[in-house]
């Protein structure tokens, strides 16, 4: 014969027993450790007094269905993140303050079949959630700069194009390219080049809004997607970016140096319904800035098309 009480206390899962009024009847050792609340302090008290978030309709509805119909309720980490707010006990607490949980609620039945309450299981799936998040980041984040990568930028650009076309809204794109970047790699080494790209990325991230999308488009070229932003406003931001980077002192070992960027700005219009056309306009403006002396901002004309690969190569 199994000792149910021993199993209840020793199992490596949170177990909560509730009556029909959602008053706590059981609180196992796992819950004591992770909640910081002893069983003697919570047994006999309504669970929602300690965790008022459970009174939210999305939770109350599921819990009531268990008591009313004897159904099983699952609380997915992907949907709810957690059911019982418990501190994250892992090293990932800085990025996920609360333990990520997979929980379920099951009915407790008397010998005659009536439902007298329920029990909730709480599984800690934080490490799995962190690993999944890292895998997701790998598919959309550039490893060097920690900005979005080219594929994710193209996806977001396509979404903004579709939204602008459907709702008649507008947005703008800034393409920025580090001037004479090859010289940095050739004279100071590729590690210094990597450092330079990371500093430029950090400046870009600091200057844009939280709704803007910033990414590394390739090599030393960056892209900013600015929702609900017209050409004039985007040009103002591009000039701020140019000035901020030009005034930044880059430090590599005992050496200090300066970096400049050239920027091209384009706005969505009826003539730029494709990703290639819009980026082509911004690129054309960018390389016009290169030809005109670098360290400057140029805005695209609607009629400008993408330059030939040979012409653009000469401007880098």
C-alpha positions in Angstrom: 0.0 0.0 0.0 1.4 3.4 -1.0 1.6 6.2 1.6 -0.3 9.0 -0.3 0.8 11.6 2.3 4.4 10.7 1.7 4.0 11.0 -2.1 2.1 14.3 -1.7 5.0 15.8 0.3 8.0 14.3 -1.6 7.0 14.6 -5.3 9.0 17.1 -7.3 5.9 19.0 -8.5 3.7 21.6 -6.8 0.4 20.1 -5.5 -2.5 22.3 -4.2 -5.7 20.8 -3.0 -8.8 23.0 -3.0 -12.4 22.6 -1.8 -15.4 23.8 -3.9 -14.9 27.3 -2.5 -11.3 27.3 -3.7 -10.1 27.2 -0.1 -6.7 25.5 0.4 -7.0 22.0 1.9 -3.5 20.8 0.9 -0.2 22.6 0.2 2.8 20.3 -0.4 6.5 20.7 0.5 7.3 21.8 -3.1 4.9 24.7 -2.8 6.2 25.7 0.6 9.8 25.9 -0.8 9.0 27.9 -4.0 6.2 30.1 -2.6 7.8 30.9 0.8 4.5 30.2 2.4 4.2 27.3 4.9 1.2 24.9 4.8 0.1 26.0 8.2 -0.2 29.6 7.0 -2.3 28.9 4.0 -4.4 25.8 4.6 -7.9 26.9 5.5 -7.5 30.2 3.6 -9.0 31.1 0.1 -6.3 30.7 -2.5 -7.3 33.9 -4.2 -6.5 35.9 -1.1 -2.9 35.0 -1.6 -3.0 35.0 -5.4 -5.6 37.5 -6.6 -4.6 37.0 -10.2 -6.6 33.7 -10.1 -9.7 35.8 -9.9 -9.2 37.0 -13.5 -12.0 35.7 -15.7 -9.6 33.5 -17.9 -8.6 31.5 -14.8 -11.8 31.6 -12.8 -13.7 30.2 -15.8 -11.4 27.2 -16.2 -11.4 26.5 -12.5 -15.2 26.6 -12.3 -15.5 24.3 -15.2 -13.5 21.7 -13.3 -15.9 21.9 -10.3 -19.1 22.1 -12.4 -18.4 19.5 -15.1 -15.6 17.5 -13.7 -13.5 18.4 -16.7 -9.7 18.7 -16.8 -8.2 22.1 -17.3 -4.7 22.8 -18.6 -2.8 26.0 -18.2 -0.1 26.2 -20.9 3.1 28.1 -20.4 2.9 29.4 -23.9 -0.5 30.9 -23.3 -0.4 31.9 -19.6 3.4 31.9 -18.7 2.5 30.9 -15.2 -0.6 30.2 -13.0 0.8 30.8 -9.5 3.3 33.7 -9.5 6.4 32.2 -7.9 9.9 33.6 -8.1 12.2 32.1 -10.7 14.7 30.0 -8.8 17.0 29.7 -11.8 19.9 31.8 -13.2 17.5 33.2 -15.8 15.6 35.3 -13.2 16.9 38.5 -14.7 15.1 37.8 -18.0 12.2 35.9 -16.5 11.4 37.1 -13.0 8.6 34.5 -12.5 8.9 30.7 -12.8 7.4 29.5 -16.1 4.8 26.8 -15.4 2.8 24.1 -17.0 -0.2 23.5 -14.7 -3.3 21.4 -14.6 -6.5 21.3 -12.5 -8.3 18.0 -11.9 -11.5 17.2 -10.0 -11.5 15.4 -6.7 -14.5 13.0 -6.4 -16.1 11.4 -3.4 -17.0 7.6 -3.5 -20.5 8.5 -4.7 -19.0 10.4 -7.6 -19.8 14.0 -6.4 -17.1 16.6 -7.0 -15.8 17.8 -3.6 -12.9 19.9 -4.9 -9.9 19.8 -7.1 -6.2 19.5 -7.1 -3.7 21.7 -9.1 -0.3 20.5 -10.3 2.4 23.0 -10.9 5.4 22.0 -13.1 8.5 24.2 -13.3 9.2 24.5 -17.1 11.4 27.6 -16.8 14.6 26.1 -18.2 12.6 24.7 -21.2 11.1 28.1 -21.8 14.5 29.8 -21.7 15.9 27.2 -24.2 13.0 27.7 -26.5 13.4 31.5 -26.3 17.1 31.1 -27.2 16.2 28.9 -30.2 13.7 31.6 -31.3 16.2 34.3 -31.0 18.7 32.4 -33.1 16.2 32.5 -36.0 15.7 36.2 -35.9 18.7 37.9 -34.1 22.1 38.7 -35.6 24.7 36.9 -33.4 27.3 39.8 -33.6 25.2 42.9 -33.0 22.1 41.4 -31.2 19.9 43.3 -33.6 17.4 41.6 -35.8 18.8 39.7 -38.8 18.1 40.1 -42.5 15.4 37.4 -42.7 13.4 38.8 -39.8 13.8 42.4 -41.2 12.5 41.2 -44.6 9.5 39.5 -42.8 8.7 42.7 -40.8 9.1 44.9 -43.9 6.7 42.7 -45.8 4.2 43.0 -43.0 4.5 46.8 -42.9 4.1 47.0 -46.6 0.9 44.9 -46.4 -0.5 46.9 -43.5 0.3 50.2 -45.3 -1.3 49.1 -48.5 -4.4 47.8 -46.7 -5.1 50.7 -44.4 -3.5 53.5 -46.3 -1.0 54.2 -43.5 2.6 55.2 -44.1 6.1 54.2 -42.9 9.7 54.8 -43.7 12.9 52.9 -44.0 16.5 54.1 -43.2 19.4 52.2 -44.7 22.7 53.1 -43.0 26.2 52.0 -44.0 29.5 52.5 -42.2 31.9 54.6 -44.3 35.3 53.1 -45.2 34.6 50.0 -43.1 37.1 47.9 -45.0 39.9 50.3 -43.8 39.0 49.5 -40.2 39.3 45.8 -40.8 42.5 46.2 -42.8 44.3 48.5 -40.4 42.9 47.5 -37.0 41.8 44.0 -37.6 38.5 42.2 -37.8 37.9 42.1 -34.0 38.0 45.9 -34.0 35.6 45.8 -37.0 33.3 43.6 -34.9 33.5 46.0 -32.0 32.7 48.9 -34.3 29.6 47.2 -35.7 28.4 46.5 -32.1 28.8 50.1 -31.1 26.9 51.4 -34.1 24.2 48.9 -33.4 23.9 50.1 -29.8 23.6 53.7 -30.9 20.9 52.8 -33.4 19.0 50.9 -30.7 19.2 53.8 -28.3 17.9 56.4 -30.8 14.9 54.7 -32.2 11.5 54.2 -30.6 10.3 51.0 -29.0 7.9 50.4 -31.9 10.7 50.7 -34.6 12.5 47.7 -35.9 16.3 47.8 -36.2 18.5 45.2 -37.8 21.7 44.3 -39.5 20.9 44.1 -43.2 24.3 42.6 -44.1 28.0 43.3 -43.7 28.3 46.9 -42.3 24.8 47.9 -43.5 21.9 48.5 -41.1 18.2 49.0 -41.6 15.6 50.8 -39.5 11.9 50.3 -40.2 9.8 53.2 -38.8 6.0 52.5 -38.6 3.7 55.5 -38.9 6.6 57.8 -39.9 6.8 60.1 -42.9 9.9 60.9 -45.0 10.6 64.2 -43.2 10.4 62.7 -39.7 12.6 59.8 -40.8 15.1 62.2 -42.3 15.3 64.0 -38.9 16.0 60.7 -37.2 18.6 59.7 -39.8 20.4 63.0 -39.2 20.4 62.4 -35.5 21.9 59.0 -36.1 24.6 60.4 -38.4 25.6 63.1 -35.8 25.6 60.7 -32.9 27.8 58.2 -34.6 30.2 60.9 -36.0 30.6 62.4 -32.5 31.2 59.0 -30.8 34.8 58.2 -29.7 35.5 54.6 -30.5 38.2 53.0 -28.3 40.1 49.9 -29.2 43.0 49.1 -26.9 45.1 52.2 -26.6 43.7 53.7 -29.8 40.8 56.1 -30.3 39.2 56.7 -33.6 36.0 58.1 -35.2 33.5 56.4 -37.5 31.0 58.0 -39.9 27.9 56.5 -41.6 26.1 57.4 -44.8 22.3 57.0 -44.7 19.5 56.7 -47.3 15.8 57.3 -46.4 12.7 56.2 -48.3 9.0 56.3 -47.5 6.3 53.9 -48.6 4.3 55.1 -51.5 1.9 53.7 -54.1 4.9 53.3 -56.3 6.8 51.1 -53.8 4.5 48.2 -53.1 7.2 45.6 -53.0 10.0 45.1 -50.6 12.6 45.2 -53.4 11.3 48.5 -54.7 11.2 50.2 -51.3 14.6 49.0 -50.1 16.0 49.8 -53.6 14.9 53.4 -53.1 16.6 53.6 -49.7 19.7 52.0 -51.1 19.8 54.4 -54.0 19.7 57.3 -51.6 22.3 55.7 -49.4 24.8 55.3 -52.3 24.1 58.8 -53.5 25.2 59.9 -50.0 28.4 57.8 -50.5 29.1 59.5 -53.9 28.5 63.0 -52.5 31.2 62.6 -49.9 29.9 60.2 -47.2 28.8 61.1 -43.7 25.5 62.5 -44.9 21.8 61.8 -45.3 20.0 61.6 -48.6 16.3 61.0 -49.2 15.0 58.9 -52.0 13.0 60.2 -54.9 10.0 58.1 -55.9 11.4 57.6 -59.4 14.8 56.4 -58.3 15.4 52.7 -59.0 18.1 50.4 -57.6 21.6 51.0 -58.9 23.6 48.4 -60.6 25.7 46.2 -58.4 28.9 47.5 -60.1 28.0 51.1 -59.5 27.1 50.5 -55.8 30.4 48.5 -55.2 32.4 51.6 -56.3 30.8 53.7 -53.6 31.5 51.5 -50.6 
